[in-house]
Amino acid sequence: MAPILLCNQQRATKNVLMKPIESDIWIVLTRVLSGEAGVSDEQRLEQWLKEDPANRTFFEDLKAQWEETPDRNGAYSSFLFDRESGVSRLRHKIRNEKEAQASPAAPPSLISHNRVAGWKVAASILLVMGFIAAWAGMRFWSPPVTSYETSNMEQRIITLPDGSTVRMNKDSRISFREGLSGSTRTVTLSGEAFFQVKHEDRPFIIHAGEAVIRDIGTSFNIKQGSSGRIVVAMKEGRATLRAKNSDRKNASMLTKNDVGILDKGQVAITKQENIQNYLSWIQGKLVFKNMPFDKVIRQLDHIFGIQSSLADSSLAALHLTAYTQNTSLDEVLDMIALSLNLTYQREGQQVVWREKENWSKIQQKKRTDTTVTKE
């Protein structure tokens, strides 16, 4: 097994300020957060998110705060993001107030009523102006972002500002608002990492690809595959898993020894007898105890990001008992083939398992066909 480098020094990269956010982006953000975005809005947002990692971190933190706000559908929620709408409504209220003042004299009771209404309008105007001021401040400033990355030759263990720890696998990256400040503790992950979350009142939320993981427990592993599939393996405690475009009420609950998989917007959950194999990149070993072969290959798919299949469905009934400290994919496949007297064919991420005898017959037939063709 290749040596693993653990870096004790925490190298953090910080973006002191985001670039100013254009007004069209704020309109897109409003539509996306309120569920009114069209295809062009989603495309524009995706383009903006790819322009700068700080943009994605800012948006995900903004979305988390939006979801945590009880009255996000209130009468003034749109003013926070849509400046033009806020200004338009403000002018309309002022115009109505002037027209009311210019109208002929009215009975005392009506005058009293108009004065009360006038105070309500004034209060509304101040509230709108406050939201517009908040919008203007947010447009030209956003909190700095802290990022950690690993190369293809290292793992890293970092401690977050709240005391939570994260062990990052190779070729991984996490980012979060500096100090992990805000109403939620929001982290963005690409790659793979093991989280041990410290409990406090603020929710701990992880965005990984198309998935949103909300911690309610203690420790879990998250892996983002090259195909976009997200695998969450719960070691202890509880967490919820959902697609980022779905509502929180549709999130799936994960508990100890659960493996949650988000693939193509759908969540599937399986219970595992032992979650340790999903942490093989940390522990440097894999253990199979009389495990049915169909479950073995599914674990390998989730752990290594491959796609396994059986040339003969009867192979699913085989049981594997094995232990290995060699956790590279090729070494694991060779070990399993030797243990079960099987053979496999691997092309990229596709792995097909066969009985050795059948595989020999296939190879013999290929050689025979080639000889006949040459003649």
C-alpha positions in Angstrom: 0.0 0.0 0.0 1.3 3.4 -0.9 2.5 5.5 2.1 0.1 8.1 3.5 1.3 11.5 4.4 -0.4 13.2 7.3 0.1 17.0 7.4 0.1 18.5 10.8 0.4 22.1 9.5 -2.9 23.5 8.4 -2.6 25.5 5.2 -5.6 27.7 4.8 -6.3 29.8 1.8 -8.5 32.9 2.4 -10.4 35.1 -0.1 -10.5 38.4 1.7 -13.4 39.8 -0.3 -15.7 38.5 -3.0 -16.0 40.3 -6.3 -19.0 42.7 -6.3 -22.2 40.8 -7.2 -24.0 42.1 -10.2 -27.7 43.0 -10.0 -28.8 40.3 -12.4 -27.3 37.7 -10.1 -29.3 39.0 -7.2 -32.5 38.6 -9.2 -31.4 35.0 -10.1 -30.7 34.3 -6.4 -34.2 35.6 -5.5 -35.9 33.4 -8.1 -33.8 30.3 -7.2 -34.4 30.6 -3.4 -38.1 31.3 -3.9 -38.6 28.3 -6.2 -39.5 30.5 -9.2 -36.3 30.0 -11.3 -36.5 29.0 -14.9 -34.0 27.1 -17.0 -32.1 30.2 -18.0 -31.9 31.3 -14.3 -30.4 28.0 -13.2 -27.9 28.1 -16.1 -26.8 31.7 -15.1 -26.5 30.7 -11.5 -24.4 27.6 -12.4 -22.1 29.8 -14.5 -21.7 32.3 -11.7 -20.9 29.5 -9.1 -18.1 28.2 -11.3 -16.5 31.6 -11.7 -15.1 31.7 -8.2 -15.2 29.1 -5.3 -16.2 32.0 -3.0 -19.4 32.4 -5.0 -20.5 28.9 -4.3 -19.6 29.1 -0.6 -21.5 32.4 -0.4 -24.6 31.0 -2.1 -24.7 27.9 0.0 -24.5 29.9 3.2 -27.2 32.2 1.9 -29.4 29.3 1.1 -28.9 27.7 4.5 -29.9 31.0 6.2 -32.9 31.3 3.9 -34.0 27.8 4.9 -33.5 28.5 8.6 -35.6 31.7 8.4 -39.1 30.9 9.6 -40.9 33.6 7.7 -39.0 33.6 4.4 -42.3 33.9 2.5 -43.3 37.0 4.4 -44.5 40.2 2.8 -41.0 41.8 2.7 -38.8 38.8 2.0 -38.3 39.7 -1.7 -37.0 43.1 -0.8 -33.9 41.5 0.7 -32.7 40.3 -2.7 -34.6 42.1 -5.4 -33.6 45.8 -5.2 -35.7 46.9 -8.2 -38.9 45.3 -6.7 -38.2 47.0 -3.4 -37.6 50.5 -5.0 -40.7 50.1 -7.1 -42.9 49.2 -4.2 -41.4 52.0 -2.1 -42.2 54.6 -4.8 -45.7 53.2 -5.1 -46.3 53.6 -1.3 -45.0 57.2 -1.4 -47.2 58.1 -4.3 -50.3 56.7 -2.6 -49.4 58.7 0.6 -49.1 61.9 -1.4 -52.4 61.3 -3.1 -54.1 60.7 0.3 -52.7 64.0 1.6 -53.9 65.9 -1.4 -57.5 64.6 -1.3 -60.5 66.9 0.0 -61.2 67.3 3.6 -62.8 64.3 5.2 -64.8 63.7 8.4 -62.7 63.6 11.7 -63.1 59.8 12.0 -61.8 59.3 8.5 -58.9 61.7 9.2 -58.0 59.8 12.2 -58.2 56.6 10.2 -56.0 58.1 7.5 -53.4 59.2 10.1 -53.2 55.6 11.4 -52.9 54.3 7.9 -50.2 56.9 7.2 -48.2 55.7 10.2 -48.5 52.1 8.9 -47.3 53.2 5.5 -44.4 55.1 7.0 -43.4 52.1 9.0 -43.6 50.0 5.9 -41.4 52.4 4.0 -38.8 52.4 6.8 -38.8 48.6 6.8 -38.4 48.5 3.0 -35.6 51.0 3.2 -33.9 48.9 5.8 -34.0 45.8 3.6 -32.7 47.8 0.6 -29.8 49.1 2.8 -29.1 45.5 3.8 -29.1 44.4 0.2 -26.7 47.2 -0.8 -24.3 46.2 2.0 -24.4 42.5 1.0 -23.9 43.3 -2.6 -20.4 44.8 -2.1 -19.2 42.7 0.8 -19.3 39.1 1.9 -17.4 37.3 4.6 -13.9 35.8 3.8 -13.8 32.2 2.9 -11.4 29.6 4.4 -10.4 26.6 2.2 -8.3 23.4 2.8 -7.1 21.1 0.1 -5.2 17.8 -0.2 -3.0 16.6 -3.0 -3.1 13.2 -4.6 -0.4 12.1 -2.2 -1.7 13.2 1.2 -4.4 13.1 3.8 -5.0 15.9 6.3 -6.6 16.2 9.7 -8.0 19.7 10.4 -9.9 21.2 13.3 -12.7 23.6 12.4 -13.3 26.8 14.4 -16.2 25.2 16.3 -14.0 22.3 17.5 -15.3 19.7 15.0 -12.6 17.7 13.3 -12.4 16.6 9.6 -10.1 14.0 8.2 -9.7 14.6 4.4 -8.8 11.9 1.9 -6.5 12.5 -1.1 -7.7 14.9 -3.8 -10.3 16.6 -1.6 -11.3 20.1 -0.7 -13.5 21.8 1.9 -14.4 25.5 2.3 -16.5 27.5 4.7 -17.1 31.1 5.8 -14.2 32.3 7.9 -14.7 31.4 11.6 -17.6 29.1 10.6 -19.8 32.1 11.5 -23.4 32.5 10.8 -26.7 31.0 11.9 -25.6 27.7 10.5 -22.2 25.9 10.4 -22.1 25.4 6.6 -19.2 23.5 4.9 -18.7 22.7 1.2 -16.9 19.4 0.4 -15.6 17.9 -2.8 -13.8 14.5 -2.6 -14.0 12.5 0.6 -13.8 13.3 4.3 -14.6 11.8 7.7 -16.4 14.3 10.0 -16.6 14.3 13.8 -19.0 17.1 14.6 -19.0 18.9 17.9 -22.6 19.5 19.2 -24.0 23.0 19.6 -27.2 24.8 18.9 -26.3 25.8 15.4 -27.0 23.2 12.7 -24.0 21.7 10.9 -24.7 21.4 7.2 -22.5 19.9 4.5 -22.9 20.5 0.8 -21.3 17.9 -1.4 -22.1 17.9 -5.1 -25.9 17.5 -5.4 -26.3 16.5 -1.8 -27.1 18.3 1.4 -26.2 16.5 4.7 -27.5 17.9 7.9 -25.8 16.5 11.1 -27.8 15.5 14.0 -25.2 13.2 15.4 -21.5 12.6 15.9 -19.4 11.0 13.1 -19.8 9.9 9.5 -17.9 9.6 6.2 -18.9 11.3 3.0 -17.6 10.4 -0.4 -18.3 12.2 -3.7 -17.8 9.9 -6.6 -16.6 10.9 -10.1 -20.1 10.1 -11.4 -21.7 12.5 -9.0 -22.9 9.8 -6.6 -22.7 10.7 -2.9 -22.2 8.0 -0.3 -22.7 8.8 3.4 -21.6 6.1 5.9 -22.8 6.7 9.5 -20.4 5.5 12.2 -22.3 7.1 15.1 -25.3 9.3 15.7 -27.8 10.6 13.1 -27.8 12.8 10.0 -30.2 13.6 7.2 -29.5 13.3 3.5 -31.4 15.0 0.6 -30.8 16.4 -2.9 -30.0 20.1 -2.8 -33.1 20.9 -5.0 -35.5 19.0 -2.6 -37.2 20.4 0.5 -35.9 19.6 3.9 -39.1 17.8 4.8 -38.2 15.2 2.2 -34.8 14.4 3.7 -33.9 10.8 4.6 -32.8 10.0 8.2 -29.5 8.0 8.6 -28.6 6.3 11.9 -25.7 4.2 13.1 -24.4 1.7 10.5 -26.6 3.2 7.8 -25.2 3.9 4.3 -27.1 6.6 2.4 -26.6 6.9 -1.3 -27.7 9.9 -3.4 -27.6 9.1 -7.1 -29.4 11.0 -9.9 -31.5 12.8 -7.3 -32.7 9.7 -5.5 -31.8 8.6 -2.0 -31.4 4.9 -1.1 -30.5 3.7 2.5 -29.1 0.3 3.5 -28.2 -1.1 6.9 -24.6 -2.5 7.2 -23.5 -5.0 9.8 -20.1 -3.2 10.0 -19.5 0.3 8.7 -15.7 0.0 9.0 -15.1 -1.0 5.4 -16.3 2.5 4.3 -13.5 3.9 6.4 -10.8 1.6 4.8 -9.0 4.7 3.5 -8.4 5.7 7.1 -7.7 2.3 8.7 -5.9 0.7 5.8 -7.8 -2.5 5.9 -10.9 -4.3 4.6 -12.8 -7.1 6.5 -15.4 -9.4 5.1 -17.1 -11.9 7.5 -19.1 -14.5 5.6 -20.6 -11.7 3.5 -22.7 -12.6 0.4 -20.9 -11.8 -2.8 -23.6 -9.5 -4.1 -23.1 -7.3 -0.9 -19.3 -7.5 -1.3 -19.4 -6.0 -4.8 -21.9 -3.3 -3.8 -19.5 -2.2 -1.0 -16.7 -2.2 -3.4 -18.7 0.0 -5.7 -19.4 2.5 -3.0 -15.9 2.5 -1.6 -13.9 2.7 -4.8 -16.5 4.3 -7.1 -16.6 1.4 -9.6 -19.5 -0.4 -11.2 -19.5 -4.2 -10.7 -21.6 -6.9 -12.3 -21.9 -10.7 -12.3 -21.7 -12.6 -15.6 -23.6 -15.4 -13.8 -26.3 -14.5 -11.2 -25.5 -17.6 -9.3 -22.3 -16.0 -8.1 -24.3 -13.7 -5.8 -24.9 -16.7 -3.4 -21.2 -17.1 -2.8 -19.9 -16.0 0.7 -16.6 -14.2 1.3 -14.6 -14.3 4.5 -11.4 -12.3 4.0 -9.1 -9.7 5.6 -6.7 -7.5 3.8 -4.4 -4.6 4.6 -3.9 -3.9 0.9 -6.6 -1.4 0.1 -5.7 -0.5 -3.4 -8.4 -1.5 -5.8 -6.3 -3.9 -7.9 -5.0 -5.7 -4.9 -8.4 -6.1 -3.4 -9.9 -7.5 -6.6 -7.0 -9.9 -6.9 -7.5 -11.1 -3.3 -11.2 -11.7 -3.8 -10.6 -13.5 -7.0 -8.1 -15.8 -5.4 -10.3 -16.4 -2.3 -13.4 -17.4 -4.3 -11.7 -19.0 -7.3 -13.1 -16.4 -9.7 -11.8 -14.1 -12.3 -12.7 -10.6 -13.3 -12.4 -8.3 -16.3 -11.8 -4.6 -15.6 -12.2 -1.8 -18.2 -12.0 1.6 -16.6 -14.5 1.7 -13.8 -16.5 -1.4 -15.1 -15.7 -4.7 -13.4 -17.3 -8.0 -14.5 -16.9 -11.2 -12.4 -17.0 -14.7 -13.8 -16.1 -18.2 -12.8 -12.6 -19.2 -13.8 -13.7 -22.1 -16.0 -16.2 -20.0 -17.9 -13.6 -17.3 -18.4 -11.2 -19.9 -19.8 -13.8 -21.1 -22.2 -14.5 -17.6 -23.4 -10.8 -16.9 -24.0 -10.4 -20.2 -25.8 -13.4 -19.4 -28.0 -11.9 -16.0 -28.9 -8.6 -17.6 -29.8 -10.5 -20.2 -32.0 -12.5 -17.5 -33.7 -9.3 -15.5 -34.4 -7.6 -18.6 -36.0 -10.6 -19.3 -38.2 -10.7 -15.7 -39.3 -7.0 -15.7 -40.3 -7.5 -18.9 -42.4 
